[in-house]
């Protein structure tokens, strides 16, 4: 739970640093494990994520991941286009539509170095 809170705090700081500029988020969630016991725990000090200027978010997941509870919590309340995929190539295609070529190149290198889904 401490790692989850640290991650959310760091994400909140990054979002606040955007200062009104529009942005997109791309998340490689492969290999991320959330124990069932932590799924039901509540964060005692709420962390506010300022997503007012967020345009969309794309998640790359592995088959069988149990992260629906996160998606439900954050995206039912938001007006953000939310996409989830199991395919690295689909993930990169979504990013290519949203961002500039240097980011696509960076994410492509990241995926090659951290390859989990061998099919794509």
C-alpha positions as CSV (number, residue, x, y, z in Angstrom):
1,X,0.0,0.0,0.0
2,X,2.9,2.4,0.8
3,X,4.2,2.0,-2.8
4,X,0.8,2.7,-4.2
5,X,0.5,5.9,-2.2
6,X,4.0,7.0,-3.2
7,X,3.1,6.4,-6.8
8,X,-0.2,8.3,-6.6
9,X,1.5,11.2,-4.8
10,X,4.2,11.4,-7.5
11,X,1.5,11.3,-10.2
12,X,-0.4,14.0,-8.4
13,X,2.7,16.2,-8.4
14,X,3.3,15.6,-12.1
15,X,-0.3,16.5,-12.9
16,X,-0.2,19.7,-10.8
17,X,3.0,20.7,-12.6
18,X,1.0,20.8,-15.9
19,X,-0.5,24.2,-14.8
20,X,-3.4,24.2,-17.2
21,X,-1.7,22.7,-20.2
22,X,-3.5,19.8,-21.9
23,X,-1.9,16.4,-21.6
24,X,-2.2,12.7,-22.2
25,X,-1.1,9.7,-20.1
26,X,0.3,6.4,-21.4
27,X,0.8,3.7,-18.7
28,X,2.7,0.4,-19.1
29,X,1.0,-1.6,-16.4
30,X,2.4,-5.0,-17.3
31,X,4.0,-6.8,-14.4
32,X,2.1,-4.6,-11.9
33,X,0.6,-6.7,-9.1
34,X,-1.9,-5.4,-6.6
35,X,-2.6,-8.0,-3.8
36,X,-6.2,-8.7,-3.2
37,X,-5.9,-7.5,0.4
38,X,-4.9,-4.1,-0.8
39,X,-7.7,-3.8,-3.3
40,X,-10.2,-3.4,-0.5
41,X,-8.1,-1.1,1.7
42,X,-8.9,2.6,1.7
43,X,-6.3,5.3,1.4
44,X,-6.8,7.3,4.6
45,X,-5.6,10.7,3.2
46,X,-7.2,11.2,-0.2
47,X,-4.9,12.1,-3.0
48,X,-6.4,14.6,-5.5
49,X,-5.5,14.0,-9.1
50,X,-6.2,17.2,-11.1
51,X,-7.3,15.8,-14.5
52,X,-9.2,18.8,-15.7
53,X,-6.8,19.3,-18.7
54,X,-6.2,15.6,-19.4
55,X,-7.3,14.6,-22.8
56,X,-6.9,10.8,-22.6
57,X,-5.2,7.9,-21.0
58,X,-4.0,4.6,-22.5
59,X,-3.0,1.5,-20.5
60,X,-1.0,-1.4,-21.7
61,X,-2.0,-4.4,-19.6
62,X,-1.4,-8.1,-19.4
63,X,-4.2,-10.7,-19.8
64,X,-5.7,-11.6,-16.4
65,X,-4.6,-8.4,-14.6
66,X,-6.9,-7.4,-11.8
67,X,-7.0,-3.6,-12.2
68,X,-10.6,-3.0,-12.9
69,X,-11.1,-1.5,-9.5
70,X,-8.6,1.2,-10.3
71,X,-10.2,2.0,-13.7
72,X,-13.6,2.1,-12.1
73,X,-12.5,4.4,-9.3
74,X,-10.7,7.0,-11.4
75,X,-12.5,7.0,-14.7
76,X,-16.1,6.8,-13.7
77,X,-15.7,10.3,-12.3
78,X,-13.7,11.7,-15.1
79,X,-14.4,13.0,-18.6
80,X,-11.3,11.5,-20.1
81,X,-11.1,9.2,-23.1
82,X,-9.8,6.0,-21.5
83,X,-8.3,3.1,-23.6
84,X,-7.0,-0.3,-22.3
85,X,-5.1,-2.7,-24.5
86,X,-3.1,-5.9,-24.2
87,X,-1.2,-5.3,-27.4
88,X,2.1,-3.3,-27.6
89,X,1.4,-2.4,-31.2
90,X,-2.1,-1.0,-30.4
91,X,-0.6,0.9,-27.4
92,X,2.0,2.6,-29.7
93,X,-0.7,3.3,-32.3
94,X,-2.8,5.1,-29.7
95,X,0.3,7.2,-28.6
96,X,1.2,8.0,-32.2
97,X,-2.2,9.6,-32.7
98,X,-1.9,11.6,-29.5
99,X,1.7,12.8,-29.3
100,X,4.8,13.7,-31.2
101,X,7.3,11.3,-32.8
102,X,10.0,11.6,-30.1
103,X,7.6,10.3,-27.5
104,X,6.6,7.4,-29.8
105,X,10.2,6.6,-30.3
106,X,10.9,6.7,-26.5
107,X,7.9,4.5,-25.7
108,X,8.9,2.0,-28.5
109,X,12.4,1.7,-26.9
110,X,10.8,1.3,-23.5
111,X,8.6,-1.5,-24.7
112,X,11.5,-3.3,-26.4
113,X,13.6,-3.1,-23.3
114,X,10.7,-4.2,-21.0
115,X,9.0,-6.7,-23.4
116,X,6.5,-8.9,-21.7
117,X,4.0,-9.8,-24.4
118,X,6.0,-11.7,-26.9
119,X,3.2,-11.9,-29.4
120,X,3.3,-8.1,-30.3
